[in-house]
Amino acid sequence: MTLYGCGHKQAIVPIEQVPFGNAVLDLLPPNEAERLRSLLTFRDVPQSTIVYNPVTPLDTVYFPTTCVLSAVTIMLDGTSVEIGTIGHEGFGAVQTALHIRRIPGEMICQVAGESYVMDADSFEAAVETMPGLRMAAFRYLQSLLNLMSQSIACNRLHGLLERCARWLLMTRDRAGSDSFYLTQEFLAYMLGVRRSGVSIAAGSLAQAGFIRYRRGHIIIIDGPGLESASCECYRVVRDRTERLMRGEDEHHFRRSNGTGKLLPSS
């Protein structure tokens, strides 16, 4: 049991009804959520922690609640660029839902915080036996693919200022806070550019009154203004993710009997 509320108005809520704080886990039906709780542990994840690397097989699945993870591609000359960001809307090591245990790049904690973690073997078994978890995992996998494809276009077509604004907004959404700690060096690493470029972009956003930046501490003080400085990619990715996780893209089809084909719903 746990307590919800403030002051003298508190209600006792059964632990199985308490939200996880992670969108994938919170999509689970009550019976699956209860079964999964015993397989999850809570962990602090420091900034710059390398959660996954291309050499070590995946053995743990992360379900962030307040930390933010970055999927990074590293070239042979050592240069890198972020291709995906994961916060409380999803989970790390989505490949394990498909029984794949290696990733081609790295996954790094960009914003320190907390995460549920689960043994990868247990997660694979749960995906096989829990239809709600399987559906939620596949929805998020499609969402992550959408994010990565949009990021490719964004990195090619949009300027650094727009990309920097988009990245800050996405980090805010995934961390669940307008305030987070992030150095210019790390931001440059994520965007695949030099620190001097990030310094100019962040300075321009601060001068416009959209953010406050001091010694690695970023505060977004004008969210709508920051979004106006961002490219279209922020809103496109956000809207697609929300639609996918609600299952709206699945409502236009029904499964026919016998053939297994997907047919338009009536």
Stockholm file with secondary structure:
# STOCKHOLM 1.0

chainA/1-266         MTLYGCGHKQAIVPIEQVPFGNAVLDLLPPNEAERLRSLLTFRDVPQSTIVYNPVTPLDTVYFPTTCVLSAVTIMLDGTSVEIGTIGHEGFGAVQTALHIRRIPGEMICQVAGESYVMDADSFEAAVETMPGLRMAAFRYLQSLLNLMSQSIACNRLHGLLERCARWLLMTRDRAGSDSFYLTQEFLAYMLGVRRSGVSIAAGSLAQAGFIRYRRGHIIIIDGPGLESASCECYRVVRDRTERLMRGEDEHHFRRSNGTGKLLPSS
#=GR chainA/1-266 SS CEEEEETTEEEEECGGGSCCSSHHHHTSCHHHHHHHHTTEEEEEECTTCEEECSSSCCCEEEEESSCEEEEEEECTTSCEEEEEEESTTSCSCGGGGGTCCCCSSEEEEEECEEEEEEEHHHHHHHHHHCHHHHHHHHHHHHHHHHHHHHHHHHHHHSCHHHHHHHHHHHHHHHHTSSEEECCHHHHHHHHTSCHHHHHHHHHHHHHTTSEEEETTEEEESCHHHHHHHSCTHHHHHHHHHHHHHTTGGGTTEEECTTTCCEEECC
#=GC SS_cons         CEEEEETTEEEEECGGGSCCSSHHHHTSCHHHHHHHHTTEEEEEECTTCEEECSSSCCCEEEEESSCEEEEEEECTTSCEEEEEEESTTSCSCGGGGGTCCCCSSEEEEEECEEEEEEEHHHHHHHHHHCHHHHHHHHHHHHHHHHHHHHHHHHHHHSCHHHHHHHHHHHHHHHHTSSEEECCHHHHHHHHTSCHHHHHHHHHHHHHTTSEEEETTEEEESCHHHHHHHSCTHHHHHHHHHHHHHTTGGGTTEEECTTTCCEEECC
//
